[in-house]
Amino acid sequence: MGIAMQLTTEQIQRYGEQGFLLLPGLVPEDRLRAYEERFLDFASGTVPPAAGMKLMRDVMVVKGSVRPRTAVEAVNKLLQFEEDPDLYGYTTEPALLAAVRSLIGPGDLYTLATNVFNKPPRVDGRHPLHQDLHYFRTRPAEKIVGTWTTFTATHRDNGCLAVVPGSHRGALLDHRYPDWEHLNSGFFGVGDAAVGAHVHIEMQAGDTLLFHPLLIHGSGHNRTDACRRVISTHYAAADCESPDRDWRTSMRTRRIPG
């Protein structure tokens, strides 16, 4: 794709039924490579983190259970890249914005929870089945959309996403830390409450998954010898509400004019 276009009626209906929608080749390859290179600048230590940005090391690296071969392999994810114009360019990709507005309506958007996930090899690295709305106080859920764009191909061997189709039509479930030996901070899960069969979403570099914040999803081990890397954000419509009245002016959000 790579150009701004509205989703079709069929695509919108599929999202409504399943809670997710896969869009092949949404982000142009040249810009995708630029975003990845910028992430590598931060993860390798070549460039100091931007204001508010966090580089999260995998728990097995922190505890000394695994010795990473490179600085990049120590990083599980980069959080909050709102203050870096280069990485933040991902959130204003025209095709991405057009697709998101097809689902939650026209007008101003705000970005929430910007991340680059960098699942390293040789660690546990699993993310239990969860719902992203657990991490947000902004409502309603129908006015929030998550995006997940692959830098590298994702498949069963390197820990692609697993989703429970249709689970977004349920309630926000109780989230707790699973009883795992190696679990990264903030990786909550729904445990036995995740009723329903999950499916694995295999993607090529540049593909984008749109998903509802109540969709139950997670990811498994990376059994390959390279990092599995994606860039992600969530968008909330400007008319969303929150107990925190200043959510639209928080450092963790940025306005994208409609």
RADAJO-V967867 format. One record per residue. N is the residue number from 1. RES is the residue in one letter. SS is DSSP state (H for helix, E for strand, L for the rest). OMEGA is omega in whole degrees, -180 to 180 (* if undefined). D_FIRST is the distance of its C-alpha to the first C-alpha in Angstrom with 1 decimal. Layout:
BEGIN
N:RES:SS:OMEGA:D_FIRST
N:RES:SS:OMEGA:D_FIRST
END
This chain:
BEGIN
1:M:L:176:0.0
2:G:L:178:3.8
3:I:L:-179:5.5
4:A:L:176:8.1
5:M:L:177:8.6
6:Q:L:173:11.3
7:L:L:177:11.5
8:T:L:177:13.4
9:T:H:179:17.1
10:E:H:179:16.9
11:Q:H:179:14.5
12:I:H:178:16.8
13:Q:H:179:19.8
14:R:H:177:18.7
15:Y:H:-180:18.3
16:G:H:-179:21.7
17:E:H:-173:23.3
18:Q:H:-177:22.0
19:G:L:178:21.5
20:F:E:180:18.1
21:L:E:179:14.6
22:L:E:180:12.3
23:L:E:-178:8.5
24:P:L:171:7.4
25:G:L:-174:5.7
26:L:L:-177:5.1
27:V:L:-180:7.4
28:P:L:-173:7.8
29:E:H:-177:10.7
30:D:H:179:13.3
31:R:H:176:13.2
32:L:H:180:13.2
33:R:H:179:16.3
34:A:H:178:17.9
35:Y:H:180:17.9
36:E:H:179:19.3
37:E:H:178:21.9
38:R:H:175:23.0
39:F:H:-179:23.6
40:L:H:176:25.6
41:D:H:-180:27.7
42:F:H:-175:28.8
43:A:H:-179:29.3
44:S:H:-178:31.3
45:G:L:179:33.5
46:T:L:-180:32.6
47:V:L:179:31.7
48:P:L:-180:33.6
49:P:L:175:31.8
50:A:L:-180:30.8
51:A:L:177:32.9
52:G:L:-177:32.5
53:M:L:178:30.4
54:K:E:173:31.6
55:L:E:-176:31.3
56:M:E:177:32.3
57:R:E:179:34.1
58:D:L:-176:34.2
59:V:H:-180:37.5
60:M:H:175:38.6
61:V:H:-180:38.4
62:V:H:-178:40.2
63:K:L:178:43.0
64:G:L:178:43.3
65:S:L:179:42.5
66:V:L:175:39.9
67:R:L:-177:40.1
68:P:L:179:36.6
69:R:L:179:36.3
70:T:L:177:34.4
71:A:L:-179:33.9
72:V:H:-179:30.2
73:E:H:176:31.3
74:A:H:-173:33.5
75:V:E:176:30.7
76:N:E:176:29.4
77:K:E:174:27.2
78:L:E:-178:26.8
79:L:E:169:27.3
80:Q:L:179:27.0
81:F:L:-179:25.1
82:E:L:-175:25.3
83:E:L:177:27.7
84:D:L:-176:25.6
85:P:H:-177:23.4
86:D:H:179:21.4
87:L:H:-178:20.4
88:Y:H:176:20.2
89:G:H:178:17.4
90:Y:H:-174:15.1
91:T:H:-180:16.3
92:T:H:175:15.3
93:E:L:-174:11.6
94:P:H:-179:10.6
95:A:H:179:7.6
96:L:H:-180:10.1
97:L:H:180:12.9
98:A:H:180:11.7
99:A:H:-179:11.2
100:V:H:-179:14.5
101:R:H:175:16.3
102:S:H:-176:15.5
103:L:H:-175:17.6
104:I:H:174:20.4
105:G:L:-179:20.7
106:P:L:176:20.4
107:G:L:-178:22.5
108:D:L:174:23.1
109:L:E:173:21.8
110:Y:E:179:23.6
111:T:E:178:22.3
112:L:E:169:24.4
113:A:E:175:24.9
114:T:E:-176:22.7
115:N:E:160:22.9
116:V:E:178:22.0
117:F:E:-173:23.3
118:N:E:-173:24.8
119:K:E:-176:26.5
120:P:L:171:29.1
121:P:L:171:30.8
122:R:L:174:34.5
123:V:L:176:34.6
124:D:L:169:34.6
125:G:L:-180:31.5
126:R:L:172:31.0
127:H:E:-175:29.8
128:P:E:177:31.6
129:L:E:-174:30.1
130:H:E:174:29.9
131:Q:L:-176:28.4
132:D:H:180:26.9
133:L:H:176:28.7
134:H:H:-175:31.8
135:Y:H:-175:30.9
136:F:L:171:30.4
137:R:L:-179:33.0
138:T:L:-180:30.6
139:R:E:7:30.6
140:P:L:-178:29.6
141:A:H:-177:27.2
142:E:H:180:25.2
143:K:H:178:24.2
144:I:E:178:22.8
145:V:E:174:19.5
146:G:E:176:18.9
147:T:E:-175:15.8
148:W:E:-175:15.8
149:T:E:-172:13.4
150:T:E:167:14.7
151:F:L:-179:15.9
152:T:L:177:17.5
153:A:L:178:17.2
154:T:E:-176:19.1
155:H:L:-176:21.5
156:R:H:-175:25.0
157:D:H:-178:26.8
158:N:H:172:25.3
159:G:L:176:25.3
160:C:L:178:22.0
161:L:E:169:22.0
162:A:E:-178:24.3
163:V:E:175:24.1
164:V:L:-176:26.5
165:P:L:177:24.7
166:G:L:-177:26.2
167:S:H:179:28.2
168:H:H:179:26.7
169:R:H:177:29.1
170:G:L:-178:32.0
171:A:L:171:33.8
172:L:L:-174:33.4
173:L:L:176:35.4
174:D:L:-180:37.9
175:H:L:178:36.5
176:R:E:173:38.7
177:Y:L:175:38.7
178:P:L:-178:39.1
179:D:L:180:42.1
180:W:L:179:40.4
181:E:L:-178:42.1
182:H:L:-177:39.1
183:L:L:-179:36.9
184:N:L:-178:34.9
185:S:L:178:35.9
186:G:L:-179:34.1
187:F:L:178:32.8
188:F:L:179:34.3
189:G:E:-180:34.0
190:V:L:175:34.9
191:G:H:-176:37.1
192:D:H:180:38.7
193:A:H:-178:37.3
194:A:L:-179:33.9
195:V:L:178:34.8
196:G:L:-178:32.5
197:A:L:177:30.8
198:H:L:177:27.8
199:V:E:-180:24.9
200:H:E:-178:23.0
201:I:E:178:19.2
202:E:L:-172:18.3
203:M:E:174:15.0
204:Q:L:179:13.5
205:A:L:-180:13.0
206:G:L:176:10.0
207:D:L:180:9.8
208:T:E:174:10.8
209:L:E:170:13.7
210:L:E:-178:14.9
211:F:E:-179:18.6
212:H:E:-176:21.7
213:P:L:175:24.4
214:L:L:179:27.0
215:L:L:176:25.1
216:I:L:-178:27.3
217:H:E:178:25.5
218:G:E:179:26.6
219:S:E:-175:26.3
220:G:L:-180:28.7
221:H:L:167:30.2
222:N:L:-176:28.5
223:R:L:178:30.6
224:T:L:-178:29.0
225:D:L:-179:30.2
226:A:L:179:27.2
227:C:L:171:25.7
228:R:E:-164:22.8
229:R:E:178:20.8
230:V:E:175:18.2
231:I:E:-170:17.7
232:S:E:169:18.3
233:T:E:170:19.4
234:H:E:176:20.5
235:Y:E:174:20.4
236:A:E:176:23.4
237:A:E:-175:23.9
238:A:L:-179:26.6
239:D:L:173:29.1
240:C:L:179:29.3
241:E:E:180:32.8
242:S:L:172:34.5
243:P:L:176:38.1
244:D:L:-172:37.3
245:R:L:-177:37.3
246:D:L:-175:35.9
247:W:H:-178:32.7
248:R:H:180:30.7
249:T:H:179:32.6
250:S:L:176:32.6
251:M:L:-177:31.6
252:R:L:176:29.1
253:T:L:175:27.1
254:R:E:-179:25.4
255:R:E:172:24.7
256:I:E:-176:21.4
257:P:L:179:22.5
258:G:L:*:21.0
END
